[in-house]
């Protein structure tokens, strides 16, 4: 198998980066008309800056309000809007679901795509795939595209204004990257792009983990104070770029599959992707039988940055084995990334690991309360 590494064409990050959008697009030769896909709050906050920035390069644009879920129906609605304005570039601005929708629309229409995450809540912005949900928010499928975004532009001033819980969720997603990457590399399984991992991707995944440990707590504090600091800049880069490159070019394993299983339980729907991935990582570490020192280091970090470490903290209090079984079956479904683990996976094994991770998390809470 060949080794494959993928990344966005250009990654731009910094305070006030939104004002440079027009110039950054021009640098890459991205042309108008541009269709922006964004939620209402982001539109009211950034539309004036987009207009000013794109007017510098005389590019016209249309803004399409996002419907709230990255579903097949929403993708079709945005494609209609893109055709109506003869869009030649799609720009998604917002959280993971908005950006996933923008990439799906651009891929279907064969157009370049710019991703402007307004929160550092997941590692999706740099990737060449989307996670598609039903209208009700249940995980349905991954869609893979030919190429990564042409430009990922991150305005840390905007990130600093976002709810702190979203930054923490991004740390949950990024926390799993190194562990899932290591598992995939050890098993020599295919990464998300159909090749072997590279030393580069694995090193970036490890740097992601080290950056979280070093800067996570300070970055969370910065967002609570709504300020941009060097720790926040490094952490945003870890959540967005390092985690994105790490997972896509090294691969996913049990943590994300358990996340997908958890979405089958209605009570977890108000919790973010990264929050469920953080718990999924605990399950992965139990499955893999890591040392208690490694497990406790992850627990301590997760707790420090206010990530969930028990089932109750992702909406599943007083769970019974009967409630866990469908989650475990979904996590262990054929084709899931949990099968990248180097041993045979059964729903029973996963259900046991979920309950064990929960018990360890509860025990840790009791000891440290
Ligand atoms: Zn993820």
Boltz pocket constraint, residues with backbone or C-beta under 6 A from the ligand:
constraints:
  - pocket:
      binder: B
      contacts: [[A, 122], [A, 123], [A, 173], [A, 256], [A, 273], [A, 277]]
      max_distance: 6.0
